[in-house]
Amino acid sequence: MHNFEELLIWKRSKSLCISIYKISTIFPKEEVYGLTNQMRRCAVSIPSNIAEGCGRNTSKQLIQFLNIANGSLSELKT
């Protein structure tokens, strides 16, 4: 197991998540259940999957969750 709170990538992804939440507050109200919701879910998925992967027992599981986090980042970029 790894202490995810010490990882720079987790800290940066958490900051990104907070930024997305702040930025998305100025989106049009009609986007609350569309773009806003989707972006927020992607953003929170990134540090969450890093943390979950670090809590798993094997490196293979950690890599799997890091890949999921990377996928969420790609979705957010889109």
Secondary structure, DSSP 8 states (H G I E B T S, - for coil): ---GGG-HHHHHHHHHHHHHHHHGGGS-GGGIIIIIHHHHHHHHHHHHHHHHHHTSSSHHHHHHHHHHHHHHHHHHH-
